[in-house]
Amino acid sequence: MSSEPIPLSKALASFDALWSPRIVTRVNDYDVRIAKVEGEHIWHVHDDTDEFFLVLDGELHIFLREPDGERTVLLPQGAVFTVPRGTEHKPYAPFGAAILMFEPTGTPTVGDRHDEIPEHVDPTTGHALST
C-alpha cells in the first residue's frame, strides 16, 4: 500500500483495457479498484458481498434483476450505488465511463455465478484479455 496520495487520473491513464479493474489501494480486507468501461458487461451475481460503484467520469447504467422484477439504475458522474449481495446485475456504459469499486480482496469481476464469458475475457479473473 502506498504511503503517498494516489492521483486517480494518473492511475486511469496508465491502462486502456476495458472491464479490467486495477487495484489502486486496499482498506482493511477490501480492494479499491478503478476501471474503464464501455458497452455491456455480463449478467453476474456476488453471492456473499455487496458491490459498491462510484462513477468518476461518464455515466453508468446497472441493470438489476430483483424479486419484484427488473429495473435499471442510472449513475451520472459523481453518483454512488451499492448492488446488494445476491442481486443479479449487469453494468452498462453506453458512451464509456471510469468507475471506482470497493470490494473484498479477491472478489472476481464476473461474480460467483454469471452468464457465459466472452472469448476476450479471462474466465479466472473476469478481466479483459489484452489483444
Secondary structure, 3 states (H helix, E strand, C coil): CCCCCCCHHHHHHCCCCECCCEEEEEECCEEEEEEEEEEECCCEECCCCCEEEEEEEEEEEEEEEECCEEEEEEEECCCEEEECCCCEEEEEEEEEEEEEEEEECCCCCCCCEECCCCCCECCCCCCECCC
